[in-house]
Amino acid sequence: MTTAGSLTLSLSSNDSKERYFDRVDESDPEYLRSRNMSPDLRQDFNMMEQKKRVTQILQSPVFKDELEGLIQDQMTKGNNPTGLLALRQIADLVMASTLGGVGPLTSPISDIESPSFAKGEKQSRCKLASLYRLVDLFSWARFTSSYITVRVNKEQDHVLISPRGLSFSEVTGANLVKVNIIGEVVDQGSTDLGIDHFGFAPHAAIYSMRPDVRCIIHIHTPATAAVSSMKCGVLPISQEALLLGDVSCFGYHGSLDNKEEKVEFQKALGPSAKVMILRNHGLLALGETVEEAFHYVYHSQQACEIQVNALSCSGSMDNLVLLDRQKFKPLTQGVAAAGLVMDNEVKWKVGEAEFESLMRMLDNLGYRTGYSYRNPIVREKPRSKNDVEIPATVSAVPPEDSELGLRSPFKFMVQKQQRERTRWLNSPNSYLKVNVPEQSPSGDVSPRTKTMWMKSSQPGNSIGTPIKIEDPNQFVPLNTDPTEVQDKRNRIKEQHRGDQMTSGPKSQLLAGIVVDTIPGPVSIFTVCRKLVW
């Protein structure tokens, strides 16, 4: 009984509570939409709402002020370094949300706010900063006078270079320094740091003698430094080495202060070399574009790594198979000169396709390169027909095969419009379409032409010329009063309507002849003549 009594009590208490279904209005459109929604879609909507609320909280000025106050209190007290670190991480997260998705440890490349740059300079700054980030990601960056430069103005010889003291991962489009050919600062950028004049010296020497070069990359990784110390230089033992073409060499030791040494450096480079080995130092890669310079530095690094590994395994050059440069030169240099060819048409210049793929990688990592892509990565799919987009009047038309569809007014109207579009008139004469030059009011011949139909003089051509009727007033003479044309058309319609059409103008040749009224054969002949006329 006690159990029953408790059971009865519990049931009565549940009935007294307000249930969920009592608070739900089943006629509410929002409730119906959420009920018919798939579970995956409902979960996505819930996640989006949660992210939206978190973003609003992180970007709230009140939250930022309170967070700054807590950080200042922790720094003043200095008792809990763990809490201070946690607050710093939250502050970095807030800054990341305000920057639009860039992580706290990744500064955006395209941070240029000044609109005072010349045409194309902003894009050049973003490309050069992206190139610095790529060199850093490939672990080619060094702090010992290793720089990348881009010439932005051939007339004034202005060059962009990173300031001394910044790592490659810190270079952005705004903090690049613009200098002239002798190293004088033209635009300081967003920092107060200067440039490395010793590191800029070989760049200035190349730009002054090679007007075709726009970008120079100077690296000295372990592999390139090792090959630069070998007397043999870059050996033709790989495809990457063959792609470099003619490689020049020079005994560079970190400075070009001497004028004679600078002239020797320029002579050693030559007018066409794109790669230069600096003895016991590293390597220089040149290019007419940023993409081409990266193409050559990438394959130079690969060729040097292959050579170092091959020599370490073989022990000496005698055990290596050397390729004939002259034999493979048409293949390798032809591809390097023409770029990527598709269907006998140049689509990409040297290194552009690969560089664009690397820019997509940086953008996907959150670097915000600001790079303008030539072609989208995903091909646009053709739109499929959607039954919802088709109007009800069109979808309600019966199929053409059915008897109802053949007799429908809609089908009849479409057929009539089609006949009107393709109406032709057969002329009894043969005409030729001729383009005749127009004459100006002064009598001179104008370069403009007008189309005229000239009568054909070919004998035996009696078939005629079919002329397409594209305009109801196609054969109306020019400068005709539209009212007169309309009146004439109305009179013709009235004649048709009143059945007043005749066979044409009546002949007046027999108007003065007296008709014999005497019955007989003569009168029959006369009547026959009148009928013929």
C-alpha positions in Angstrom: 0.0 0.0 0.0 2.9 2.3 0.8 4.4 1.6 -2.5 1.2 2.1 -4.2 0.6 5.3 -2.3 4.1 6.6 -3.1 3.5 5.7 -6.7 0.2 7.6 -6.7 1.9 10.6 -5.1 4.7 10.6 -7.7 2.3 10.4 -10.6 0.2 13.3 -9.2 3.3 15.4 -8.7 4.4 14.8 -12.3 1.0 15.8 -13.6 1.2 19.1 -11.7 4.5 20.0 -13.4 4.5 21.9 -16.7 5.8 19.5 -19.5 7.9 20.5 -22.5 5.1 19.8 -25.0 2.8 22.1 -23.1 5.2 25.0 -23.7 5.7 24.2 -27.5 3.4 25.8 -30.0 3.2 23.2 -32.8 1.9 25.9 -35.2 5.0 28.0 -34.8 6.9 28.2 -38.1 10.3 28.1 -36.3 9.3 25.0 -34.4 8.1 23.3 -37.6 11.3 24.3 -39.5 13.6 22.9 -36.7 11.5 19.7 -36.4 11.9 19.0 -40.1 15.6 19.8 -40.2 18.1 16.9 -40.4 20.2 16.2 -37.3 23.4 17.1 -39.0 22.1 20.4 -40.2 20.7 21.1 -36.8 24.0 20.4 -35.2 25.8 22.7 -37.7 23.3 25.5 -36.9 23.9 25.1 -33.1 27.7 25.2 -33.6 27.4 28.4 -35.7 25.3 30.0 -33.0 27.8 29.1 -30.4 30.7 30.5 -32.4 28.8 33.6 -33.1 28.2 34.2 -29.4 31.9 33.5 -28.6 33.0 35.9 -31.3 30.7 38.6 -30.0 32.1 38.2 -26.5 35.7 38.2 -27.6 35.2 41.3 -29.7 33.3 43.2 -27.1 35.1 46.3 -25.9 33.9 45.7 -22.3 35.5 42.2 -22.3 38.8 43.7 -23.6 38.9 46.4 -21.0 38.3 43.8 -18.2 40.9 41.5 -19.6 43.5 44.3 -19.7 42.6 45.2 -16.2 43.2 41.6 -15.0 46.5 41.5 -16.8 47.7 44.8 -15.2 46.7 43.4 -11.8 48.6 40.2 -12.3 51.7 42.1 -13.5 51.5 44.4 -10.5 51.1 41.6 -8.0 53.4 39.1 -9.8 52.3 36.2 -7.5 50.8 33.9 -10.1 52.8 33.5 -13.3 50.6 30.7 -14.5 47.5 32.9 -14.4 49.4 35.7 -16.2 50.4 33.2 -19.0 46.8 32.1 -19.3 45.6 35.7 -19.5 48.2 36.4 -22.2 47.0 33.5 -24.2 43.4 34.8 -24.0 44.6 38.2 -25.1 46.4 36.7 -28.1 43.1 34.9 -28.9 41.2 38.1 -28.7 43.7 39.8 -31.1 43.5 36.8 -33.5 39.7 37.2 -33.6 40.0 40.9 -34.3 42.5 40.3 -37.1 40.0 38.0 -38.9 41.3 34.5 -38.4 45.1 34.9 -38.3 46.6 33.0 -35.5 48.4 34.7 -32.6 51.8 33.6 -33.8 51.2 34.4 -37.4 51.3 38.1 -38.6 49.4 38.8 -41.8 51.5 39.5 -44.9 49.1 41.9 -46.5 49.0 44.6 -43.8 49.4 47.6 -46.1 47.0 50.4 -45.2 48.7 53.4 -46.9 47.2 54.0 -50.4 50.1 56.3 -51.4 52.1 53.5 -53.2 52.6 53.6 -57.0 50.8 51.3 -59.3 51.8 47.7 -58.7 54.0 48.4 -55.7 51.5 47.0 -53.2 51.3 43.7 -55.1 55.1 43.6 -55.3 55.4 44.2 -51.6 53.0 41.4 -50.8 54.8 39.0 -53.2 58.2 39.8 -51.7 56.9 39.3 -48.1 55.3 36.0 -49.2 58.6 35.0 -50.7 60.4 35.6 -47.3 57.8 33.5 -45.6 58.3 30.7 -48.1 62.0 30.7 -47.6 61.4 30.5 -43.9 59.0 27.6 -44.2 61.5 25.7 -46.4 64.2 26.3 -43.7 66.5 28.2 -46.0 66.5 31.4 -43.9 69.8 32.6 -42.3 70.6 35.7 -40.4 74.0 36.2 -42.0 73.3 38.7 -44.8 70.8 36.6 -46.6 68.3 38.8 -48.3 65.7 38.9 -51.0 65.0 42.0 -53.1 62.6 43.1 -55.7 62.9 46.1 -58.1 59.7 48.0 -58.2 60.7 50.9 -60.5 63.2 50.6 -63.4 63.2 54.3 -64.2 64.2 55.3 -60.7 65.8 52.0 -59.7 63.9 51.6 -56.5 64.4 48.3 -54.7 62.4 46.7 -51.8 64.4 44.9 -49.1 63.7 43.7 -45.6 65.1 45.7 -42.7 68.0 44.4 -40.8 67.0 42.7 -37.5 63.8 41.2 -38.7 63.5 37.4 -39.1 62.0 36.1 -42.3 58.8 35.1 -40.5 58.3 38.7 -39.4 58.5 40.3 -42.8 55.2 41.9 -44.0 54.3 44.1 -46.9 54.3 47.2 -44.8 57.7 46.9 -43.0 59.7 46.5 -46.2 62.1 49.3 -46.9 62.4 51.0 -50.3 65.9 52.1 -51.3 67.5 53.4 -54.4 70.4 51.7 -56.3 73.1 53.1 -54.0 71.3 52.1 -50.8 69.7 55.4 -49.7 66.3 55.0 -48.0 63.4 56.2 -50.0 60.5 54.8 -47.9 61.3 53.6 -44.4 58.2 51.4 -44.1 56.5 50.7 -40.8 59.7 50.2 -38.7 62.6 52.3 -37.6 65.2 49.6 -38.6 67.8 50.3 -41.3 69.1 48.0 -44.0 72.3 45.9 -44.3 74.5 47.7 -46.8 77.0 44.8 -47.1 74.2 42.4 -47.9 72.6 44.8 -50.4 75.9 45.4 -52.3 75.6 42.3 -54.6 72.0 43.1 -55.3 72.8 46.7 -56.3 75.7 45.5 -58.6 73.3 43.1 -60.4 70.5 45.6 -60.8 72.9 48.2 -62.2 74.1 45.9 -65.0 71.1 43.6 -65.7 67.9 45.6 -66.6 66.1 42.3 -67.2 66.4 41.2 -63.6 63.6 42.2 -61.2 64.1 39.8 -58.3 67.2 38.4 -56.6 67.3 35.7 -53.9 70.5 35.2 -51.9 70.7 32.0 -49.8 73.5 30.1 -48.2 72.0 26.9 -46.8 74.3 24.0 -45.8 73.7 22.3 -49.2 74.4 25.4 -51.3 77.4 26.4 -49.1 78.8 22.9 -49.5 78.5 22.9 -53.3 80.0 26.4 -53.5 83.1 25.1 -51.8 83.6 22.4 -54.4 85.9 23.1 -57.4 83.5 21.2 -59.7 80.6 23.5 -58.9 77.1 22.2 -59.8 77.4 18.8 -61.5 74.9 17.8 -64.2 73.8 14.7 -62.3 70.0 15.5 -62.0 67.2 17.1 -63.8 67.2 19.9 -61.4 70.8 20.7 -62.2 70.0 20.8 -66.0 67.1 23.2 -65.4 69.5 25.8 -64.1 71.1 26.4 -67.4 74.4 28.2 -67.4 75.7 28.7 -63.9 78.3 31.4 -63.2 80.8 31.4 -60.3 82.6 34.2 -58.4 84.8 34.3 -55.3 82.6 36.6 -53.2 83.7 37.1 -49.6 80.9 39.3 -48.2 81.8 42.7 -49.5 82.0 44.6 -52.9 83.5 47.9 -51.6 86.3 47.8 -54.2 85.2 49.1 -57.6 87.4 46.7 -59.5 86.0 43.8 -57.5 82.5 45.0 -58.4 83.4 45.1 -62.1 84.8 41.5 -61.9 81.6 40.4 -60.2 79.5 41.8 -63.0 81.7 40.2 -65.7 81.5 36.8 -64.0 77.7 37.0 -63.9 77.3 37.6 -67.6 74.3 38.9 -69.5 72.1 35.8 -69.4 72.9 33.6 -66.3 70.1 33.1 -63.8 72.1 31.3 -61.1 75.5 32.4 -59.6 77.6 30.4 -57.2 79.4 32.5 -54.6 82.6 30.6 -53.7 82.5 29.3 -50.1 79.5 31.5 -49.4 76.3 30.4 -51.0 74.1 31.1 -54.1 72.3 33.8 -56.0 69.1 33.2 -58.0 67.8 35.8 -60.5 64.5 36.2 -62.3 62.5 38.6 -64.5 59.7 38.0 -62.1 59.4 36.9 -58.4 58.0 33.6 -59.6 61.0 32.9 -61.9 63.5 33.7 -59.2 61.8 31.3 -56.8 61.8 28.7 -59.6 65.6 28.9 -59.9 66.3 29.0 -56.2 64.1 26.0 -55.5 65.8 23.9 -58.2 69.2 25.1 -57.2 68.6 24.0 -53.6 67.3 20.6 -54.9 70.3 20.2 -57.2 72.8 21.0 -54.4 71.1 18.6 -52.0 71.2 15.8 -54.6 74.8 16.5 -55.3 75.8 16.5 -51.6 74.0 13.2 -51.0 75.4 11.6 -54.2 79.0 12.5 -53.3 78.5 11.3 -49.8 77.3 7.9 -51.0 79.7 7.5 -54.0 82.8 8.8 -52.4 84.2 10.6 -55.5 83.1 12.1 -58.8 84.5 9.0 -60.7 81.6 7.0 -59.5 78.9 9.5 -60.7 77.1 9.4 -64.0 77.4 12.9 -65.6 74.7 14.0 -68.1 75.5 15.8 -71.3 74.3 19.4 -70.9 74.3 20.1 -74.7 72.2 17.0 -75.4 69.5 17.9 -72.9 69.7 21.6 -73.3 66.9 21.9 -75.9 64.6 20.1 -73.6 65.4 21.8 -70.3 66.0 25.3 -71.6 63.0 25.2 -73.9 60.7 24.5 -71.1 62.3 27.1 -68.9 62.0 29.7 -71.7 58.4 29.0 -72.7 57.0 28.2 -69.4 54.0 25.9 -69.1 52.5 25.2 -72.5 49.0 23.9 -72.8 47.4 23.2 -76.3 50.3 25.1 -78.0 49.4 28.2 -76.1 51.5 29.7 -73.3 49.3 29.8 -70.2 51.9 30.3 -67.5 55.3 31.9 -67.4 58.3 30.2 -65.7 57.4 29.3 -62.1 54.0 31.0 -62.0 51.8 27.9 -61.6 54.0 26.5 -58.8 54.2 29.8 -57.0 50.4 30.3 -57.2 49.9 26.9 -55.5 52.3 28.0 -52.7 50.3 31.2 -52.3 47.2 29.1 -51.8 49.0 27.1 -49.2 50.0 30.3 -47.3 46.4 31.6 -47.5 45.1 28.3 -46.2 47.5 28.6 -43.3 46.1 32.0 -42.5 49.0 34.2 -43.7 46.7 36.5 -45.8 49.1 37.0 -48.7 47.0 39.4 -50.7 48.0 37.5 -53.9 45.8 38.0 -56.9 45.2 34.6 -58.4 45.1 34.2 -62.2 42.9 31.1 -62.3 40.6 29.6 -59.7 41.6 26.3 -58.2 38.1 24.8 -58.5 36.3 24.7 -61.9 32.8 26.1 -61.9 30.3 23.3 -62.3 27.4 23.8 -64.7 24.2 24.7 -63.0 21.7 21.9 -62.8 18.0 22.5 -63.5 16.1 23.0 -60.3 12.3 22.3 -60.4 11.8 25.0 -57.8 13.2 27.7 -60.2 10.9 26.7 -63.1 7.7 28.8 -63.0 4.4 26.9 -62.6 3.0 28.1 -65.9 5.9 26.5 -67.8 6.0 23.3 -65.8 2.3 22.9 -66.3 2.6 22.6 -70.1 1.8 19.0 -71.1 4.4 17.1 -73.0 4.7 17.5 -76.8 4.1 13.8 -77.5 0.6 13.9 -76.0 -2.4 14.8 -78.0 -3.3 17.6 -75.5 0.2 19.1 -75.9 -0.1 19.3 -79.7 -3.5 21.1 -79.5 -2.5 23.4 -76.6 -2.6 27.2 -77.3 0.8 27.6 -75.8 2.3 25.2 -78.4 0.5 26.8 -81.2 1.8 30.3 -80.2 5.4 29.0 -80.0 5.1 27.5 -83.5 3.6 30.7 -84.9 6.5 32.8 -83.4 9.0 30.3 -84.9 7.4 30.7 -88.3 7.5 34.5 -88.1 11.2 34.4 -87.2 12.1 32.2 -90.2 9.8 33.8 -92.8 11.5 34.2 -96.2 10.6 35.9 -99.5 11.6 34.6 -102.9 12.6 37.5 -105.2 12.3 36.8 -109.0 15.7 38.4 -109.5 19.1 37.4 -108.4 21.0 39.7 -106.1 24.5 39.9 -104.7 25.4 41.3 -101.2 28.0 44.0 -101.7 29.7 46.2 -99.1 29.9 49.7 -100.6 32.0 52.5 -98.9 30.0 55.4 -97.8 30.6 58.9 -99.0 30.8 61.9 -96.7 28.9 65.2 -97.5 32.2 66.7 -98.7 32.5 64.0 -101.4 35.4 62.1 -99.8 35.3 58.4 -99.4 34.6 57.3 -95.8 36.2 54.3 -94.2 32.8 53.1 -93.1 30.8 50.7 -95.4 27.2 50.0 -95.9 25.6 46.8 -97.2 23.7 46.9 -100.5 22.0 44.3 -102.7 23.2 44.6 -106.3 21.4 42.9 -109.2 23.3 40.0 -110.5 24.3 40.0 -114.2 25.0 36.3 -114.5 23.1 34.8 -117.4 20.8 31.8 -116.9 20.4 32.4 -113.2 16.6 32.5 -113.0 16.2 30.8 -109.7 15.9 33.9 -107.7 17.4 35.0 -104.3 15.7 34.0 -101.0 15.6 37.1 -98.8 15.0 36.6 -95.1 12.4 39.0 -93.7 13.8 40.3 -90.4 11.8 43.5 -90.2 8.2 44.2 -91.4 9.5 47.5 -92.8 12.5 46.0 -94.5 11.5 47.0 -98.1 10.1 50.4 -97.1 12.2 53.2 -98.8 14.3 55.3 -96.6 13.0 58.7 -95.3 9.4 57.5 -95.8 6.7 59.0 -93.6 5.5 56.3 -91.2 2.0 57.7 -91.3 1.9 57.3 -95.1 3.1 53.7 -94.8 0.4 53.0 -92.1 -2.4 54.6 -94.3 -1.3 52.5 -97.3 -1.2 49.4 -95.2 -4.7 50.1 -93.9 -6.1 50.6 -97.4 -4.7 47.3 -98.5 -6.2 45.6 -95.5 -9.6 47.2 -96.3 -9.4 45.9 -99.9 -8.7 42.4 -98.5 -11.5 42.7 -96.0 -14.1 43.9 -98.6 -13.0 41.5 -101.3 -12.2 44.4 -103.7 -9.0 43.0 -105.0 -8.7 43.2 -108.9 -6.3 41.6 -111.3 -4.5 44.8 -111.8 -4.7 48.0 -113.9 -7.1 47.8 -116.9 -5.8 48.1 -120.4 -7.0 51.2 -122.4 -5.9 50.0 -125.9 -9.4 49.0 -127.0 -11.1 52.1 -125.5 -11.8 53.8 -129.0 -12.9 50.6 -130.9 -16.6 50.4 -131.8 -18.0 47.0 -131.0 -20.2 45.4 -133.6 -23.5 44.4 -132.0 -24.6 42.2 -135.0 -24.9 38.6 -133.9 -22.7 36.3 -135.8 -19.2 34.9 -135.8 -17.7 38.4 -135.9 -19.3 39.4 -132.7 -18.1 36.2 -131.1 -14.6 37.0 -132.2 -14.8 40.5 -130.9 -16.0 39.2 -127.5 -13.2 36.7 -127.4 -10.7 39.5 -128.1 -12.2 41.6 -125.3 -11.9 38.7 -123.0 -8.3 38.2 -123.9 -7.5 41.8 -123.2 
